Amino acid sequence: MVVASKEIGLDVNADKTKYMVMSRDQNEGRIYIIKIDNSLFETAYEFKYLGIILTNQNAVQEGVKNTLK
């Protein structure tokens, strides 16, 4: 990720960058730590994108409920 971003002239800010593992699998509660160039990336469990809340369990129902409200 860091190499690819530097190739096009971007810098990755570990303080502002989070990642999400989306899965309906039973292992969705596991914590994954990503360390790149001495930077640790924080896990996001949900975020809002275009007005819909996306969760790490890949549940669309919550986004639909919020949209209908």
N, C-alpha and C positions, 0 to 999 in steps of 0.2 A: 504494500500500500504506500509506504513512504517513498520507495524508489519510483513507483509509477507516478506519484504526484509530483515529485521533483523533476521528472522528465518533462512535464508540461508546465513547470514553473510555479507549482503550488506548495505551500508548507502546511503540514498537518499539525494542528494545535491540540495536544493531548488533553488540555484542560477544557476545551470546548467540544471535543469529539467523543461520542458514545457509540456503543454498538448494541445490537439486539439479535438474539438467537430466537427465531420464530419456529415453534414446533407444537404439534398436538401430542407428541410423544410423552411418556411418563417421566422422561428425564428433563422436562422443562424447568424443574426447580434447581437444577445443577448450576453452579456458579463457574463460569469460565473466565480466566484471567488472561488478558492479552497484553504482552509486554513487547514493545518495539522500540529499539534505541533508548533504553532506560526510561521509557514512558509507559505508564500503566493506563489502559483505557477502561473507563467505567461502563458497567452494564446498564442498559435502559430496559425497563420492564414494560413501559408503554410510552407512546408519544402521540401527539395530535398532528395529522397530516391532511391537509385540505378539508378540515372540519371533522374528520373521522378519527377516533381514537384507535390506534393499532396496539395490540398487546403481544407479549411474547408467546402467548398460547394460540396465536393466529385466529382469535375469535372475532368474527365480523359482527356478531349479534349486538355487542355493546355499541359499536359504531352506528349501527342501524337504529338502535333504541335512542341514542343521543340525537341523531338526525331527525327522527320523528318528533322528538320533544320540541 
